[in-house]
Each structure stands twice: as C-alpha cells, then as structure tokens.
Amino acid sequence: MPRILRIWLLAVYGLWLAVPAHAAPAPIAVPVQIEIVDPLSVSKVRDMDFGNVIPTTNAGTVIMTPASTATCTAAGGIIQSGPCQAAEFMGHGLPNQVFRLKLPGSRKMTLTGPGTDMLVDNMTSGVSAGLSLISFSQGQGFARYRILSAGGDFRYYIAGRLNVGANQTPGTYSGTFTILLDYQ
C-alpha cells in the first residue's frame, strides 16, 4: 500500500478514536414539595334571632346587621324588642388561606310557624378582623375571603331582612339555611 494511503488511513483511524463516545444518561435530582393542610373547619356558635316582634295591621320588616353585636331596625309600624343576634360561625384554617363562602340560594330562607310563612331575604355576611373580603360575585353568590389571623381563626356573621305580614299570627317561627365553604 502506498505510504500516503497508509498515513491517510492512520489519520482517519486516529480521528475515529479521538471522537468522544456518547455519555451515559446522568440522573437528575428534581425536588418535589407538597403541603398537606388541615381541612377548613367551621362550626355554628349562635343562631340568627330577630328577637320579639309585635305585628300590627300593616306588614313590616326587621332588618338585621351581620355583626357580632347585631342591630335590628323595625319598619312599617311593627315593633321589635329583645335579643337581636346574627347567626355566628367560627372557623379555622391556615393563615393567608383563601376560601369561598356561599349564602343560601337567592339569599333567602323561609320561616314557618303557626301562621303564614315569613320570608328572610337580602341575607348578607359580615366578618371579624380575622378575615378580609377579596371579591364578591353577585351572580354566583360567592364571596372570597382570605384568613388574616396568625392562628388561622376567624368568625363570620349572617343576617337578613325579616318580612312580617299584616296581623301575623303570634308564635315561634323557625327555619334553616345552608351555607357552603370551599378552598381556593
């Protein structure tokens, strides 16, 4: 074989040996993190109570404010006396946790008793210093809140407007409502 060809073959063979081999795949460590949170807990502290209402020959309303020290304002000639307290709920979650609260559908409930049913409408919610309202969706009925307290504790209140009929039959009227809370 001519000498140039041998040198050329040796050079090609040398280049082939000089080419680095593909490295084997190296494992890559990828950190994964998850936080398991306690469920959002809620319990009822007090029922909604419009107190004592004295009906007249005219229909009227009692409007309650959603606060820890609720006030009731009677209109239409009826008289309200006695205790006035919004429904109170106590909850616990994580600080800065966001959740949604949904009031009853159409923000109404019916009270039944010995006479004509009475309607509580315009139901609203109020919160303690441990919560901050983020947004409210009128159409969906959801309010979004953030838990501000360092311990995760909070309170909220629900109230509304009681519609009393003319000559409403005396007696005890009661009803229930459902609220929904969910994580965000």
C-alpha positions in Angstrom: 0.0 0.0 0.0 1.4 3.4 -0.8 2.8 5.2 2.1 0.4 8.2 1.7 -2.6 5.9 1.8 -1.4 4.3 5.0 -0.8 7.7 6.6 -4.3 8.8 5.5 -5.9 5.6 6.9 -4.0 6.0 10.2 -5.1 9.6 10.4 -8.8 8.7 9.8 -8.5 5.8 12.3 -6.9 8.3 14.8 -9.8 10.7 14.3 -12.3 8.0 14.9 -10.6 7.1 18.1 -10.5 10.8 19.2 -14.2 11.3 18.8 -15.8 11.2 22.3 -18.3 8.5 23.0 -21.8 9.5 23.9 -22.1 9.8 27.7 -24.4 7.5 29.5 -27.6 9.3 30.8 -26.9 11.0 34.1 -29.6 11.0 36.8 -31.0 14.5 37.6 -32.4 15.1 41.0 -35.7 17.0 40.9 -37.1 18.3 44.2 -40.8 17.7 44.9 -42.7 19.5 47.6 -46.3 19.2 48.8 -48.0 20.7 51.8 -50.9 18.7 53.4 -53.2 21.2 55.0 -55.8 20.8 57.7 -59.3 20.9 56.4 -61.1 24.2 56.8 -63.2 23.7 59.8 -66.4 25.7 60.7 -68.9 25.4 63.5 -72.0 27.4 64.4 -71.7 29.5 67.5 -75.1 31.2 67.6 -78.4 31.0 65.7 -79.9 34.0 64.0 -82.5 35.6 66.3 -84.8 38.5 65.4 -86.0 38.8 69.0 -89.6 39.6 69.7 -91.8 41.2 67.0 -95.2 42.7 67.7 -97.2 42.7 64.5 -99.7 45.4 63.5 -102.4 45.7 60.9 -99.7 46.7 58.4 -96.9 44.5 57.0 -93.4 45.5 58.1 -89.8 44.4 58.1 -87.0 43.9 60.6 -83.5 44.5 59.1 -80.6 42.9 61.0 -77.0 43.8 60.5 -74.4 41.0 60.2 -72.1 41.7 63.1 -71.0 40.3 66.5 -73.3 43.0 68.1 -76.1 43.0 65.5 -78.7 45.6 65.4 -82.3 45.2 64.3 -84.3 48.0 62.8 -88.1 47.7 62.5 -90.1 49.4 59.8 -93.7 49.5 58.7 -95.2 50.1 62.1 -94.2 46.8 63.7 -92.2 46.8 67.0 -89.0 44.7 67.6 -87.7 44.1 71.1 -85.5 41.7 72.9 -82.4 39.9 71.6 -81.1 40.7 68.1 -78.3 38.4 67.0 -76.9 37.5 63.7 -76.0 33.8 63.0 -72.4 33.5 64.1 -69.9 30.9 62.8 -66.3 30.2 64.0 -63.8 28.8 61.6 -60.2 27.7 61.4 -57.8 27.4 58.5 -54.3 28.3 57.6 -53.1 31.9 57.7 -53.4 33.5 54.2 -55.7 30.6 53.1 -58.4 31.7 50.6 -61.9 30.2 50.7 -65.3 31.0 49.2 -68.5 31.4 51.2 -71.8 31.0 49.5 -75.0 32.1 51.2 -78.3 30.3 50.6 -79.7 30.3 47.0 -81.2 33.7 46.2 -80.0 34.8 49.7 -83.4 33.8 51.1 -85.0 31.4 53.6 -88.5 30.7 54.8 -89.6 30.7 58.5 -92.6 28.5 59.3 -94.8 28.7 62.4 -98.4 28.8 63.4 -99.3 31.5 60.8 -98.4 32.5 57.3 -94.8 31.7 56.5 -92.4 34.6 56.8 -89.5 35.3 54.4 -86.0 36.3 55.4 -84.4 37.8 52.3 -81.4 40.1 51.5 -79.2 37.8 53.5 -75.7 39.2 53.9 -72.5 38.2 55.7 -70.1 40.2 57.9 -66.7 39.1 59.1 -64.4 39.5 62.0 -61.0 41.1 62.0 -59.5 37.7 61.2 -60.9 37.7 57.6 -60.5 40.0 54.6 -63.1 40.1 51.7 -61.3 39.6 48.4 -64.2 39.7 46.0 -67.9 39.1 45.8 -69.7 37.5 42.8 -73.3 38.8 42.9 -74.5 36.3 40.2 -72.9 33.3 41.7 -73.5 34.3 45.3 -69.9 33.5 46.4 -67.7 35.8 48.5 -64.0 35.1 48.5 -62.1 35.7 51.8 -58.5 35.5 53.0 -57.7 34.4 56.5 -55.6 37.1 58.1 -55.2 35.9 61.7 -51.8 34.4 62.6 -53.5 31.4 64.3 -55.9 30.9 61.4 -59.0 31.6 63.5 -61.9 33.6 62.1 -65.6 34.4 62.7 -68.3 35.5 60.3 -71.9 36.5 60.7 -75.1 36.1 58.6 -78.1 38.3 58.9 -81.0 39.5 56.7 -84.4 41.2 56.4 -87.4 39.6 58.1 -90.7 40.3 56.3 -93.6 40.2 58.7 -97.1 40.0 57.4 -100.0 42.3 58.5 -101.7 40.7 61.6 -99.0 37.9 61.6 -100.2 35.1 63.9 -98.3 35.1 67.2 -96.0 32.1 67.9 -92.5 30.8 67.2 -91.3 30.7 63.6 -88.2 28.9 62.6 -86.3 27.8 59.5 -82.9 26.7 58.4 -80.4 27.8 55.8 -77.3 26.2 54.2 -74.0 27.8 53.5 -71.1 26.4 51.5 -67.4 27.0 52.1 -64.7 25.7 49.8 -61.0 26.0 49.4 -59.5 28.2 46.6 
